[in-house]
Amino acid sequence: MKKTSIKKEAKSPGGFLREYLGTPVFATVALLVLLAAGVYSFVSLPRTVNPEINLTLVNLSAVLPGASPEEVEKLLAVPLEKELSGLGGLKNITSLAGEGHLLATLEFEDEIDRQTAVAEARAAVSRVDLPSLARRVTVKAVNFEDEPILRAAVYDSAGPVALQKNVRAIKEEMEKSSLIDRVYADGVGKKKIYISAPAEEFFLRGVTPPLLRELIWQKMLSQPAGEVRQGESALPLTVSGSVSTLDDLRALPLKTAQGSYRLGDFARVIEMEDPSTLGAFITDRDGHIRPAAVLTVYRSLNAPIAAATAEAEKILRTAEEKSPTLQTVKIWSVNDDMNEQFADLGRNLVLTVILVFALLWFFVGFAQAAAAALSIPMVYLGAFAVMYFFDLSINFITLFSLLLGLGLLVDVTIVIISALAVRLRRAEEALSAAMAVWREFAGALAITTLTTVWAFLPLFLSSGVIGEYIKPIPIVVTAILTFSFLVGFGIILPLSVAWARRLTAGGKVAGKFSLGGRPSGFAASVGFLEKTYRKVLRKIIFRPRFRRSVWAVLTVFFLVSFALPVLGLVRNEFFPSTDFSYLYVSAELPAAA
């Protein structure tokens, strides 16, 4: 009994690997798990314009009118940096002192969230005794996604007054939404406050324009009034300015050496249209040129682009329903551009699957081609799961990475299927052939995969904003290469063994094996190509004259390739030209026109 057992173990080497390759249940379960994880990850991945920049940066700015850079450094930068340097999690402060202004950037540790960093920085600023003339001290987190998501034109056939009213209502309604941060309206007359009086009126009361401007700023700005602390968090308290309406401005008290006055006693304070506002026009469906307004919409921090865009478009449609004379035209949308990029990715994916399938069908057979084509979506699903694990979004960098990996992911499967087909045509048993393919190619393909992965590793180790920006490239490409190896050997190879056993009696085949056959006529063509290729290789290997010819051709090809960019025949540009469905035209009339 023991001897028999020993013989059976000797005839069945491979252990777990043989069991895995010979039992399609394992590969089927792996396929289903990968399918479920990939689909869930793809649906859950957020869509953004740019990659996530996981850096906590806070900008601080302040204005000190009339101060030199040295005075700004002494009066603003030094005391602010001294107070801010005690904040927890602060890595460094970079300050830039200019003529009358200060700009500082605070970089925090990655584990400090933006809201906490901003609250702590504002509380620290409120504790600093700044000069009384310092104003417009702002603390704001750096938002790398602060870009417009929608631009739309609005026009009203009822006239400019109705247009301004409707645009103002649309803008207010959008900014009420938690998904939309702000909306800019161009082309609509903007209001400005004008203060005018005869020069002698100012002179008699000892009021100068700089004094009046500084006094108005002080009355309009919010002033720090302490802070509220809870644990390690601090929230600053401010007192709102006393001037918020035209009547408040007219009643503004002025004290000079000549006496006490109110601004409205000697000056005219009115609100008028800003004459510098550029007009916007649109040609309606009937060919009439009408005044219009262009709305530029920005989403809130971390708000989904699709949801924010849908909210803005819903508000525009509601405004059209309320006002029959109002019309809106969508000029540009980030969400539409991203959907178009996804459509391009899908088309490229389908085209790649078709080309791979057709190529393998012609050369090795239908079933092998189907197995290789199956590997492409499976590898992508694995890449989506990795993106979900690393909290990546779908943006133009990750889309570029997915397209970059599209040409790499089929190599492993093609090698496996081709090698397996060659052994099966030699009448080898299916499982034994699969084991031989594993032994011969697993190590070599693993090394080539790791070599390519290592080539992208420096991108992953890059630091700073650029490092965060390009980090998705090595992650996505590494995921594609890794899953191409795992899917090829872990799913495609065992399923091919099961298919071969199903189509052959007892796993034995005779003659040429194709697992379903190739299109008629191609077998002879492939045989002709193989004979021709073998004949050419023999000449190159065994005849020196042919070797010298090959080296000469390669040298010429190498030199010509490098000469093309130098001669300008191949353009060298970082971003290639792109086709857009709209264009910009700029025209300027002479001053005397």
Residue, then its C-alpha position, 0 to 999 in steps of 0.5 A: m500500500k505504501k509503495t503504491s502511494i509513493k508511485k502515485e505521488a511521484k507521477s503527480p508532481g506540482g502539488f497545489l499548482r497542479e491541483y489549481l490548474g487542473t480544477p477550473v472551480f478555483a479559477t472561476v471563483a477568482l474570476l467572479v471575485l475579481l468581477a464583483a470587486g472591479v465593478y463595485s470599485f468602478v461605480s464607487l470611484p469619484r470623478t475629478v478634473n485633476p488628480e488628488i493633491n493630498l497636501t494640506l496647504v494654507n495661504l495667508s495674505a495681508v495688505l499694508p498700504g504704502a509699506s516697503p518690502e522690508e517694512v512688510e517683513k518686519l511688521l507682518a511676516v516676522p510676528l505672524e511667523k513667530e505665532l504660526s510656528g507653534l501650530g501643531g503639525l506645521k512643517n514649514i512656512t514660506s513667506l513673500a514680502g512685497e510692496g505693501h503686501l504679504l503672501a505666506t504658505l503654510e504646509f502641514e503634515d498630511e494627517i492634518d485636515r484642511q479645516t483644522a489647519v485653517a481654523e488653527a491658523r486663523a486663531a493664531v493670526s487673531r492673537v497677533d498684534l498687527p499694525s492698525l493699517a493692516r487690512r484684508v488679512t485672509v487665511k484660506a486652504v489651497n484647493f487644487e480642484d478650484e476650477p470651473i465645472l460649467r460655463a453657460a450663456v443666458y439671454d432674455s428676449a425681454g431686454p437687458v433689465a429682465l436679463q439682469k434680474n434673472v441672472r441675479a436670481i440664478k446666481e443667488e439660487m446656485e450659491k445657496s446649494s451646498l454643491i456649488d461654491r460660487v458663480y461668476a456672471d460676466g457680461v452683466g453690468k456690475k455695480k460700483i459705488y462712486i463718491s464725488a464732491p468738489a475738490e474745495e469741499f475736501f480741502l476745507r474739511g481737511v479730508t484727503p482721498p487716502l484718509l477717506r479710503e483707509l477709513i472706509w476700509q476700516k469700517m467695512l472689514s471684520q475685526p478679530a475679537g478673540e477665539v473659542r477653544q474646544g480641545e485642540s481646536a480653535l475658532p476665531l471670533t470677529v466683529s462685522g464692519s459697521v458699513s454695509t449699505l449706502d446709507d451707512l456710507r453716507a453717515l460715515p463720521l469723519k474727524t479732522a483738525q477742522g471738525s467732525y463731519r459726515l460723508g454725506d454732508f458734503a459728498r455725493v454717494i451713489e451706486m452706478e453701473d461699472p463702465s469697464t464691464l465687457g459686454a457679452f452677446i449671443t446669436d439666438r435660434d432666429g439669427h438675432i444678436r442679443p445681449a447675454a450673460v456668461l455664468t461660470v460655476y465653481r463646485s464646493l470642496n469635495a463635491p462630486i462634479a456630476a452632482a454639482t453640474a446636474e444641480a446647476e443645470k437643474i437651476l437653469r432649467t427651472a429659471e427657463e420654466k419660470s420665465p418664458t423669455l429666458q433662454t440658456v445655452k451650455i457652452w462648456s462642461v467638465n462633466d461632458d468632457m469627462n464622459e467623452q473621455f470615458a467613451d474614448l477609453g471604452r472605444n479603445l478598449v473594445l478596439t483592442v479586444i477585437l484586434v487581439f481576438a482577431l490576431l490570436w484567432f488567425f494564429v492559434g485558434f478561436a478559444q485561445a483568442a476568446a480567453a486572451a480577449l477576456s483578460i483585457p476587461m479582467v485586468y482593468l477591473g483589477a486596476f479599478a479595485v487598486m485605484y479604489f484601495f488607494d483612494l484615487s479618482i478617475n481624472f485625466i492622469t488616471l485615464f492616461s495611465l489606463l490607456l498607457g497600460l492598454g498596450l502592456l496588459v495583453d503580452v502575458t496572455i498572448v505568450i501563455i496562450s501561444a505556448l499552450a497551443v504549441r504543446l497541445r498540438r504536439a498531443e500533450e495532455a492539457l494539464s501537463a502542457a499547462m504545467a510546462v508553460w508555467r515552469e518555462f514562462a512564469g519566471a521569465l514573465a514575472i521578471t519582465t513584469l517587475t522590470t517594467v514596474w521598477a521603471f515607473l517606481p521613481l514616479f511613485l517616490s517623487s515628492g511635493v505637488i508634482g509627486e502627488y500629481i503624477k502618483p496615479i501613473p505608477i500605481v495604475v500601471t503597476a496594477i495593470l502589469t501585476f493583474s495581467f500576470l495574475v489573470g494570465f496564469g491564475i484565470i486564463l491558463p486553468l480555464s484554457v486547460a478545462w476548455a481543452r479537456r472538454l473538446t478533446a477525448g481524455g485530454k489527448v489530441a492528435g495533429k494540429f490543435s486549435l481549440g475551436g479552429r482557425p478561419s479556413g485558409f489561414a492555417a496555410s498562410v501561417g505555415f507559409l509565414e513560419k517557413t519564411y521567417r525561419k529561412v530569414l533567421r537562418k540566413i542572418i545567423f549563419r551568413p556574415r553578409f546578411r548579418r552585416s546587412v541587418w546591422a547596416v539597416l538598424t544603424v540607418f534606422f537608428l540615425v534617421s529616427f533621432a534625426l527626425p525631431v532635430l530636423g523638425l519633421v517630428r514636432n516636440e510638444f508636451f501637450p499635443s493639439t486637441d480638437f474642440s467643438y468651439l473656438y475663440v476669436s479676438a478682435e479689437l477696434p482702433a481707438a478712433a473707431 
